[in-house]
Amino acid sequence: MKFVKINDVELIPRHLIEQVEDQLDSKRFYTTMAHMVNSPTHFIYVMLDDYNEIRGYLWYEVNILDYVFFVNTLSIDKNLWGKKTALRLAVEHIKKEMRTLQIPKAFIMT
């Protein structure tokens, strides 16, 4: 599995958005995130399996004033829950991005 940055939030399957929180309105998410996806401080990645099927997504924001990395959402397909591979991959990806951007702190909001 791997993470790939996307510029079109419509690629994220609806069930991955709605499983994060029951009250989360996927239509509102798609509309709002469409405006944020090209922001220099917001990043959206999808987790692809070996068949290039989307199995999760990661949304994080970098606060450049405080040098803080905020993980807003990590959603992983329920079929992968309990398997440490997807979560380990997400943590490795987050750490790599933090090193690349030279951000020393991270907060996970998910």
Sequence and secondary structure as in RCSB ss.txt:
>XXXX:A:sequence
MKFVKINDVELIPRHLIEQVEDQLDSKRFYTTMAHMVNSPTHFIYVMLDDYNEIRGYLWYEVNILDYVFFVNTLS
IDKNLWGKKTALRLAVEHIKKEMRTLQIPKAFIMT
>XXXX:A:secstr
 EEEE S GGGS HHHHHTT TT  HHHHHHHHHHHTT TTEEEEEEE TTS EEEEEEEEEETTTTEEEEEEEE
E GGGTT HHHHHHHHHHHHHHHHHHT  EEEE  
